[in-house]
Structure formats: C-alpha cells, structure tokens
Amino acid sequence: MRNFLPALSRAEWVIMKKIWELRKTNVREVYEELMNSHDWAYNTIRTIMERLRAKGYLNAKKVGNTLFYEPAVSKDKTVKQALHDFTERVFDGAISPIFVALLKEENLSQTEIENIKNLIKEKEKKDE
C-alpha cells in the first residue's frame, strides 16, 4: 500500500471520526460534540487536531479569527490503511486469520453473518 500516513492514536481516531461526520468544523464545535463522552479539555482537542494536520489527515483554513478543519484523507482510505498495517504487523500480511478470528467471535449476529456471506459471494463473482 502506497502513501502511508502515520498511524492514528486512539484519541486521534475519536477526533477524526467526529470530523468525518461534521465535514468542515472548528475546535470549538468538536469540543462541544465530544465534551459529554470524553473528559478532554478544549486545548487537548486543539492540540490533537493540529497534530492530525501535521500528520496529513486534516486541512485547515482560517476564516476571520477561526481556523476551520476538514478531512484531507477519506475515512475509507484511512480504515484501509489501518487494516493493512494491522494485518502486516499481527498476521504477517495474511488476511484469512483475520476472518477466522472474526468468525469465531461469539457476538456475530445473523445479519452480520449474512452480510459476510454476501460479501464473499460478490468477491467470488468479481474475481471470475
């Protein structure tokens, strides 16, 4: 996988998920969105958002006195990169052990099982 960005910390994932949801936002808005679920100070969120900008995950543009942030990388691309990194690190690049581990998970609903089956069928048709 090319164009790897630095890995995200847990806190960075939380903030990126919120920014992907909001699309274009500022520190105040992210702070207000997360204040009930996370005990983070305003300055902590600002620092994390600036770190995300430095890592290449966010773009920022100043409008008046306010800095507005928006994703520089899609959620899909970021998730794919994280999964690729995890697969390389934990399973030496092998994909099937991930599926084995997930399928052994007792908490899979029937809907999730059906979705997995359908995805496999779609992949088989695509590869024919």
N, C-alpha and C positions, 0 to 999 in steps of 0.2 A: 504494500500500500504506500503510495507516494504522498508527499506534502503533509507529513505528520506534524501536528501541533503538540505542544507539551501536554501531558496528561492533566486532567482536572482533579482537584481535591474534592472531597465530599461537599464542602461549603460552596465551592465554585459550581458544582453540579446543581445545587439548590438554586443558586442565583441565575445560572444560565437557563434552567427550566422556566423560571419566572420571566426572564427577559424574552425567551422564545414565545411565551404566552402573550406578553404585553406588546411585543414587536419593537416599539420605539418608546423609550422610557428614560427616566432620570433616577438618581439615587433616592430622592425623597419618595417617589412612587414605589420603588422596590422595597424600601424600608417599611413603608406603610402596609404593603401587601404581606410582608413576612413577619411583622412585629408580633403577631399573635401566635405564630408557630415556632419562632426562633427567638432566642434571647440575645439578639445581636444589636450592638449599638449602631447608630447611623454611620459613624466613622468606620466601623468594621466593614459595613456593606460598601461604602465608598472605596475603601482600600481593596476589597476583593474585586470590585468592578474595574478599578484601574489595573489590577493585576491581570484580569481577563483581557483587557485592552492590550496590555503589553505582550500577552501570550498570543494575540492574534484572533481571539474569539469575538471581540467587540470592536465596533467602530464608534467614534464619538464625534459630535458636532456641537459647538457652542452656539446657542441661540439666546441672545441677551446675556444675562448672567448665569444661565443654566446650561449645564452640559447634558446633552441627550445622547443616550447609547442605543445602539441597535446591533443585532447579531451580525457578525462578519462571516459566520460559518453556520450552516444549517444544522438543525438538530439531528437529522438523518445522517449527515456526514460525520458528525461528532460521535454519535452512537456506533456507527460502523467502525470508526477508528478505535473507540474504546473496546469494542468486542474483538477486533483484530489484535489489539495489544494484549488483552486478557488471554485470548487463545494462544498467542505466541508464548506468553510468559508462563502460563499454567499448564497448557497441554502441548507444548512444543509445536504449535501450529495445526494440530489435529482437531477437526471440527466434530467428529462423531462422539467423542467423550462428553462434549457439552450436552448433546441431545440425550445421551444415556443418563447423565446426571439429572437433567430436567425431567425426563420421563419417569425416573424413579421417585421423583418428588411426589409425596402423597397428596399435596394440596392442589393438583391439577383438576380443574372442573371438566365436566364432559364437554362443555363448549370449547375449552382450550384444547382438549384432545382432538376434537373435530376440526378445529382451526389448523392444528399441526398436520393432521392427515391431509387436509385440503391443500396446504402449502406444499407438502411433499408431492402430491398428485400434480399440482401446477408446475413444479420444478421438473418432474419427470417428462411432462408433455413438452415443456420448453426445450429440454435437452435432447428430445428425439429428433 
